[in-house]
Amino acid sequence: MILNFIVSFIVSRMTPEPPLEIQQLIENVRAPELDEVETKTASNE
């Protein structure tokens, strides 16, 4: 188990950060209700 953590850490440090579009896609998958709330709030203003 500790080996998995070490390998994950090394790989995460050696690979480049994903593009902003991909990061936003992941955030929308993680918390889709936040995107809906922001959209509703923006349309109410």
MOPAC internal coordinates of N, CA, C and O (Angstrom, degrees):
PM7 1SCF
backbone

  N    0.0000 0     0.00 0     0.00 0    0    0    0
  C    1.4454 1     0.00 0     0.00 0    1    0    0
  C    1.5308 1   110.75 1     0.00 0    2    1    0
  O    1.2310 1   120.16 1   137.55 1    3    2    1
  N    1.2914 1   117.31 1   -42.45 1    3    2    1
  C    1.4605 1   119.69 1   178.64 1    5    3    2
  C    1.5254 1   110.28 1   -65.79 1    6    5    3
  O    1.2310 1   120.47 1   148.25 1    7    6    5
  N    1.3235 1   116.71 1   -31.75 1    7    6    5
  C    1.4628 1   120.20 1   177.65 1    9    7    6
  C    1.5287 1   110.36 1   -63.76 1   10    9    7
  O    1.2310 1   120.22 1   140.32 1   11   10    9
  N    1.3249 1   117.19 1   -39.68 1   11   10    9
  C    1.4644 1   120.71 1   177.64 1   13   11   10
  C    1.5276 1   110.97 1   -60.76 1   14   13   11
  O    1.2310 1   120.70 1   137.19 1   15   14   13
  N    1.3131 1   116.26 1   -42.81 1   15   14   13
  C    1.4637 1   120.68 1   178.88 1   17   15   14
  C    1.5248 1   110.70 1   -62.89 1   18   17   15
  O    1.2310 1   120.44 1   135.43 1   19   18   17
  N    1.2943 1   116.77 1   -44.57 1   19   18   17
  C    1.4693 1   121.22 1  -179.01 1   21   19   18
  C    1.5199 1   110.72 1   -63.16 1   22   21   19
  O    1.2310 1   120.58 1   134.03 1   23   22   21
  N    1.3356 1   116.50 1   -45.97 1   23   22   21
  C    1.4658 1   120.35 1   179.81 1   25   23   22
  C    1.5271 1   110.29 1   -63.60 1   26   25   23
  O    1.2310 1   120.16 1   136.51 1   27   26   25
  N    1.3161 1   117.29 1   -43.49 1   27   26   25
  C    1.4688 1   120.84 1   178.75 1   29   27   26
  C    1.5229 1   111.08 1   -60.48 1   30   29   27
  O    1.2310 1   120.68 1   136.88 1   31   30   29
  N    1.3059 1   116.30 1   -43.12 1   31   30   29
  C    1.4569 1   120.77 1   179.98 1   33   31   30
  C    1.5265 1   110.90 1   -63.34 1   34   33   31
  O    1.2310 1   120.23 1   134.33 1   35   34   33
  N    1.3094 1   117.16 1   -45.67 1   35   34   33
  C    1.4703 1   121.16 1  -179.08 1   37   35   34
  C    1.5293 1   110.47 1   -63.74 1   38   37   35
  O    1.2310 1   120.72 1   134.79 1   39   38   37
  N    1.3161 1   116.23 1   -45.21 1   39   38   37
  C    1.4664 1   119.69 1  -179.32 1   41   39   38
  C    1.5284 1   110.52 1   -63.80 1   42   41   39
  O    1.2310 1   120.12 1   139.06 1   43   42   41
  N    1.3263 1   117.37 1   -40.94 1   43   42   41
  C    1.4667 1   119.83 1  -179.72 1   45   43   42
  C    1.5271 1   111.61 1   -64.90 1   46   45   43
  O    1.2310 1   119.78 1   149.26 1   47   46   45
  N    1.3150 1   118.02 1   -30.74 1   47   46   45
  C    1.4686 1   121.28 1   179.74 1   49   47   46
  C    1.5210 1   111.70 1   -80.05 1   50   49   47
  O    1.2310 1   119.96 1   153.87 1   51   50   49
  N    1.3215 1   117.68 1   -26.13 1   51   50   49
  C    1.4665 1   121.27 1  -175.31 1   53   51   50
  C    1.5266 1   112.64 1   -90.65 1   54   53   51
  O    1.2310 1   119.61 1   162.15 1   55   54   53
  N    1.3104 1   118.35 1   -17.85 1   55   54   53
  C    1.4629 1   120.61 1  -177.87 1   57   55   54
  C    1.5274 1   109.87 1   -98.89 1   58   57   55
  O    1.2310 1   120.58 1   -30.07 1   59   58   57
  N    1.3279 1   116.49 1   149.93 1   59   58   57
  C    1.4792 1   119.07 1   179.77 1   61   59   58
  C    1.5196 1   111.39 1   -72.61 1   62   61   59
  O    1.2310 1   121.48 1   -21.54 1   63   62   61
  N    1.3206 1   114.78 1   158.46 1   63   62   61
  C    1.4600 1   121.59 1   177.46 1   65   63   62
  C    1.5369 1   108.62 1   -67.94 1   66   65   63
  O    1.2310 1   120.03 1   -39.04 1   67   66   65
  N    1.3231 1   117.54 1   140.96 1   67   66   65
  C    1.4696 1   118.80 1   179.60 1   69   67   66
  C    1.5316 1   111.08 1   -67.61 1   70   69   67
  O    1.2310 1   120.49 1   -21.68 1   71   70   69
  N    1.3349 1   116.67 1   158.32 1   71   70   69
  C    1.4658 1   119.95 1   179.07 1   73   71   70
  C    1.5334 1   111.50 1   -60.16 1   74   73   71
  O    1.2310 1   120.87 1   -22.89 1   75   74   73
  N    1.3182 1   115.94 1   157.11 1   75   74   73
  C    1.4585 1   122.05 1  -178.32 1   77   75   74
  C    1.5251 1   111.66 1   -57.46 1   78   77   75
  O    1.2310 1   119.93 1   141.65 1   79   78   77
  N    1.3204 1   117.74 1   -38.35 1   79   78   77
  C    1.4705 1   121.43 1   179.39 1   81   79   78
  C    1.5290 1   111.03 1   -59.04 1   82   81   79
  O    1.2310 1   120.61 1   138.19 1   83   82   81
  N    1.3173 1   116.44 1   -41.81 1   83   82   81
  C    1.4640 1   121.04 1  -179.48 1   85   83   82
  C    1.5263 1   110.09 1   -69.72 1   86   85   83
  O    1.2310 1   120.32 1   140.27 1   87   86   85
  N    1.3262 1   117.00 1   -39.73 1   87   86   85
  C    1.4618 1   120.03 1   177.83 1   89   87   86
  C    1.5227 1   111.13 1   -61.23 1   90   89   87
  O    1.2310 1   120.37 1   138.33 1   91   90   89
  N    1.3322 1   116.89 1   -41.67 1   91   90   89
  C    1.4605 1   120.75 1   178.62 1   93   91   90
  C    1.5223 1   110.92 1   -66.64 1   94   93   91
  O    1.2310 1   120.17 1   141.48 1   95   94   93
  N    1.3305 1   117.27 1   -38.52 1   95   94   93
  C    1.4630 1   121.29 1   177.54 1   97   95   94
  C    1.5221 1   110.14 1   -60.30 1   98   97   95
  O    1.2310 1   120.32 1   134.97 1   99   98   97
  N    1.3174 1   116.98 1   -45.03 1   99   98   97
  C    1.4626 1   121.38 1   179.98 1  101   99   98
  C    1.5195 1   110.58 1   -63.82 1  102  101   99
  O    1.2310 1   119.93 1   137.75 1  103  102  101
  N    1.3295 1   117.74 1   -42.25 1  103  102  101
  C    1.4678 1   120.56 1   178.49 1  105  103  102
  C    1.5212 1   111.16 1   -61.98 1  106  105  103
  O    1.2310 1   120.25 1   141.16 1  107  106  105
  N    1.3364 1   117.14 1   -38.84 1  107  106  105
  C    1.4584 1   120.61 1   178.38 1  109  107  106
  C    1.5197 1   111.80 1   -67.66 1  110  109  107
  O    1.2310 1   120.13 1   147.88 1  111  110  109
  N    1.3105 1   117.36 1   -32.12 1  111  110  109
  C    1.4612 1   120.88 1   177.28 1  113  111  110
  C    1.5255 1   109.69 1   -72.47 1  114  113  111
  O    1.2310 1   120.35 1   140.74 1  115  114  113
  N    1.3200 1   116.94 1   -39.26 1  115  114  113
  C    1.4637 1   121.23 1  -179.16 1  117  115  114
  C    1.5214 1   112.29 1   -67.75 1  118  117  115
  O    1.2310 1   120.24 1   137.91 1  119  118  117
  N    1.3206 1   117.14 1   -42.09 1  119  118  117
  C    1.4654 1   121.05 1  -174.76 1  121  119  118
  C    1.5269 1   109.56 1  -138.94 1  122  121  119
  O    1.2310 1   119.75 1  -106.52 1  123  122  121
  N    1.3215 1   118.08 1    73.48 1  123  122  121
  C    1.4681 1   119.30 1  -177.13 1  125  123  122
  C    1.5262 1   113.27 1   -65.57 1  126  125  123
  O    1.2310 1   119.61 1   152.41 1  127  126  125
  N    1.3269 1   118.34 1   -27.59 1  127  126  125
  C    1.4621 1   119.95 1  -178.67 1  129  127  126
  C    1.5225 1   111.61 1   -67.53 1  130  129  127
  O    1.2310 1   119.24 1   152.05 1  131  130  129
  N    1.3117 1   119.06 1   -27.95 1  131  130  129
  C    1.4611 1   121.33 1   178.10 1  133  131  130
  C    1.5230 1   110.50 1   -65.77 1  134  133  131
  O    1.2310 1   120.28 1   140.53 1  135  134  133
  N    1.3202 1   117.07 1   -39.47 1  135  134  133
  C    1.4544 1   121.14 1   178.32 1  137  135  134
  C    1.5246 1   109.98 1   -64.41 1  138  137  135
  O    1.2310 1   119.98 1   139.34 1  139  138  137
  N    1.3247 1   117.65 1   -40.66 1  139  138  137
  C    1.4601 1   121.38 1   179.21 1  141  139  138
  C    1.5273 1   110.80 1   -65.57 1  142  141  139
  O    1.2310 1   119.92 1   138.51 1  143  142  141
  N    1.3198 1   117.76 1   -41.49 1  143  142  141
  C    1.4691 1   122.14 1   179.79 1  145  143  142
  C    1.5230 1   109.32 1   -63.99 1  146  145  143
  O    1.2310 1   119.73 1   136.13 1  147  146  145
  N    1.3316 1   118.13 1   -43.87 1  147  146  145
  C    1.4470 1   121.16 1   179.53 1  149  147  146
  C    1.5199 1   110.98 1   -63.15 1  150  149  147
  O    1.2310 1   120.19 1   140.36 1  151  150  149
  N    1.3166 1   117.25 1   -39.64 1  151  150  149
  C    1.4628 1   121.81 1   179.52 1  153  151  150
  C    1.5244 1   110.25 1   -65.43 1  154  153  151
  O    1.2310 1   120.42 1   135.67 1  155  154  153
  N    1.3305 1   116.80 1   -44.33 1  155  154  153
  C    1.4629 1   120.43 1  -179.91 1  157  155  154
  C    1.5260 1   110.51 1   -65.98 1  158  157  155
  O    1.2310 1   120.29 1   139.81 1  159  158  157
  N    1.3040 1   117.04 1   -40.19 1  159  158  157
  C    1.4655 1   121.29 1  -179.98 1  161  159  158
  C    1.5268 1   110.04 1   -65.10 1  162  161  159
  O    1.2310 1   120.46 1   137.38 1  163  162  161
  N    1.3063 1   116.73 1   -42.62 1  163  162  161
  C    1.4643 1   120.80 1  -178.84 1  165  163  162
  C    1.5312 1   110.84 1   -65.83 1  166  165  163
  O    1.2310 1   120.21 1   144.31 1  167  166  165
  N    1.3343 1   117.20 1   -35.69 1  167  166  165
  C    1.4672 1   119.51 1  -178.71 1  169  167  166
  C    1.5306 1   111.42 1   -76.07 1  170  169  167
  O    1.2310 1   119.80 1   157.56 1  171  170  169
  N    1.3233 1   118.00 1   -22.44 1  171  170  169
  C    1.4668 1   121.78 1   179.82 1  173  171  170
  C    1.5229 1   112.29 1   -81.06 1  174  173  171
  O    1.2310 1   120.10 1   162.14 1  175  174  173
  N    1.3002 1   117.42 1   -17.86 1  175  174  173
  C    1.4775 1   120.65 1  -175.68 1  177  175  174
  C    1.5019 1   111.66 1   -80.37 1  178  177  175
  O    1.2310 1   120.10 1   180.00 1  179  178  177

